Structures are given as structure tokens and as C-alpha cells.
Amino acid sequence: MRPARALIDLDALRHNYLLARSRHGGRALAVVKANAYGHGAIPCARALAPEADGFAVAFLEEALELRAAGIDQPILLLEGVFSGEELDEVVRHDLWIVVHHAEQIRMIDHAHPALPIEVWLKMNSGMNRAGFLPHEMLPAWQRLKDCGKVGNITLMTHFARADEPDVISTTEQIVAFDAATREIPGPRSLANSGAILGWPAAHRDWARPGILLYGADPMPGAPNPLRPVMTLESSIIAVREIPQGAPLGYGARFSADRPTRVGLVAMGYADGYPRTVPNGTPVAVDGIRTRLIGRVSMDMLTVDLTDLPQAGIGSRVELWGNNIPVNRIAEAAGTISYELLCNVKRVRFEYPG
Ligand SMILES: *Cc1c(COP(=O)(O)O)cnc(C)c1O
């Protein structure tokens, strides 16, 4: 069997959830959208279910998968519904919805739900992507209250730059949210991962931790005791020596700067390892750091074993995990950990323990 696999540490996931909730206080919705950031929504939700106050996903189908798997905690749809018909399913499966646009209020107005709908009313406090403007919040809340189809209303907003501790915009968003919602009763939810760790002023009734559950620190400047959840690994499947000056791989992007012992690894961009990383990107072979050399190809990549004479066919290669932070690879690839984690595919997923 091909040795490429993603090992998912569900104990680490639970640890990170409990850390998020205790840092924030109150309750926490574990964000498991996008297949739990690529980790497997069902196993992750099942592992968190005994502790979690609830879950958040992007849209209805993601929630229905969790319900079908027996998850019976609250589940919030972060994008809300896309049509009035979806509201029937929302009620039937006891889901909570974000309302971020007037069109969604109209859908609720025209619906005939069998039970009151739980709503999280979203304000645009400065990100300018989704949500009601400050002066629209009270009228929107009033309309939802008056339509007779809505149960509890939680007030929420989302930050554009919570992972940047030295930037004023998160404080400005908090101030704007508080000013616009002063007259409106009900629980509040402001904090994503960055704000849970870095912005105590954003801590309210509910936290919405996503990336930190998976152990990728959104605030790498201030070390936080998060545990990586995914280890992406494979093995050396062939070894060859190339002389100084010899080219390696597609485009001859690497040319041996010394006589080089090259390890071939069964992992490529079709598995979700980014093609864009440069020569020198760290990998760990049997727990020891070395460098990626040559271009990442679809099914394989190559690493430098010159200084690791004991390594050979069958040696374990960690692409990211406990030895190599996924943030380090994201930086090398010019992206963020979120995108790398979401993109892992084709490899076997294993959930030890
Ligand atoms: C995805 C998402 C989160 C989680 O964000 P992280 O940065 O991963 O913690 C929280 N709130 C909303 C509205 C989201 O869409």
C-alpha cells in the first residue's frame, strides 16, 4: 500500500478545543466547516461531541452530514440559507442559522416554520464582506422579533485582522459592534481563533474557534500551547546518488550543489502538498530535519539525504506535523495553513487511538 497518509490526533483536537474555551470563557462552537478544515468532519465532530457546546459549518449539506452521523448538538450554518426551501430542513434538523443579509430575512418572513428558528444576526463591523451595517442592526433585529418565526437571536460579527496583534482594526470593529448593538438584548459572539488567543476584549458569550482546534497557531508570534492535529507523512521509496552539478526533477529547478544523496518520497501536489514551495523547504526524515530539493511533482517529491546516511528506503518522512509546523510550509508556499489543511486529499486518513 502507498505509504502516504494523514494521521489525525483526536486527543490533540480535544485538547485544543478545551484550551480555546477556557481562554475565552463561556461557550464555544467548534468550527468544522470544509470537512473540519480537511481533517474529516465526522470523526472530528464525534471526538468533540462529549465536550462541545455546539458546532459550526458553512452550509446546510455540511450540517446534514453531521446529523446523519448522530451529532445532536446545536449546529450553526455560518452562511445561513440560500433559499426559503432550506428553512424547512433547518427546522426539521434543529439547525441554527446566521442571517447576514436582508434577503434572508425576507425568506424567513415568507416561510411557515413548524418551530421558531434560532438566528445568529451578523453585523458588518468593518470587514465589508457579509452582515448588516451598524444602523441596520436594530431594524433587522426588530423585524426578526416581530415576524413571529424566530426564537433566540444571538448577535455576531467577524474580524478581518484578528491574527495581527499590532493592528488597530480589531479594536475598531469591537467598538463599532458594541456601539451599534447597545440597545439590543441577547448573547454575543465575536471571536474566531485569532481573537480567542489575542483579543480578550472580544470575548463574549460564544467563541467560534476554527484553525486553532487543528493546532495551527493563528498568532505564531505568541507561542500558545496548541497541539498539531494532522501529521502528513509518507516514506522514502527510492534512493539515488547524483554528482555535483547534476539536475534534479522537472525544470531542473535544483542542481546538486555537492554530491547528493536524493530520497524519493511518495507524496505530491495531487495529495495536497503545495507545488509552490522552494528548494530548502524543511521536511523531517525519521524525525530529523532536512530539506526538500527539486520541484514537487504530482505523486512524488525529493529530499536531501546527504547528511542522513542512516536514512533509506522505508524511512518515515513528515511533511508537516509535530516536527514541521504546517505554518512553516504555508509560509514557504505563500499561503496560510487553512488552505493547505483543506486541500489534503488522496492520502489515507488514519485516526489512531
Ligand atoms: C470560519 C469562521 C470562523 C473560524 O475562523 P478561524 O480563523 O478558523 O478560527 C469563525 N467565524 C466565522 C463566521 C467563520 O466563517
The ligand as an SDF file (V2000), in Angstrom:
LIG
                    3D

 15 15  0  0  0  0  0  0  0  0999 V2000
  -14.5210   30.0830    9.5440 C   0  0  0  0  0  0  0  0  0  0  0  0
  -15.1250   31.0070   10.5340 C   0  0  0  0  0  0  0  0  0  0  0  0
  -14.6570   31.0260   11.8660 C   0  0  0  0  0  0  0  0  0  0  0  0
  -13.4190   30.2840   12.3070 C   0  0  0  0  0  0  0  0  0  0  0  0
  -12.3090   31.0840   11.9880 O   0  0  0  0  0  0  0  0  0  0  0  0
  -10.8250   30.6760   12.4240 P   0  0  0  0  0  0  0  0  0  0  0  0
   -9.9850   31.8100   11.9870 O   0  0  0  0  0  0  0  0  0  0  0  0
  -10.5040   29.4050   11.6930 O   0  0  0  0  0  0  0  0  0  0  0  0
  -10.8570   30.4740   13.8950 O   0  0  0  0  0  0  0  0  0  0  0  0
  -15.3500   31.8030   12.7770 C   0  0  0  0  0  0  0  0  0  0  0  0
  -16.4110   32.5520   12.4100 N   0  0  0  0  0  0  0  0  0  0  0  0
  -16.8530   32.5850   11.1370 C   0  0  0  0  0  0  0  0  0  0  0  0
  -18.0170   33.4520   10.7880 C   0  0  0  0  0  0  0  0  0  0  0  0
  -16.2250   31.8260   10.1600 C   0  0  0  0  0  0  0  0  0  0  0  0
  -16.6630   31.8710    8.8950 O   0  0  0  0  0  0  0  0  0  0  0  0
  1  2  1  0
  2  3  1  0
  2 14  2  0
  3  4  1  0
  3 10  2  0
  4  5  1  0
  5  6  1  0
  6  7  2  0
  6  8  1  0
  6  9  1  0
 10 11  1  0
 11 12  2  0
 12 13  1  0
 12 14  1  0
 14 15  1  0
M  END
$$$$
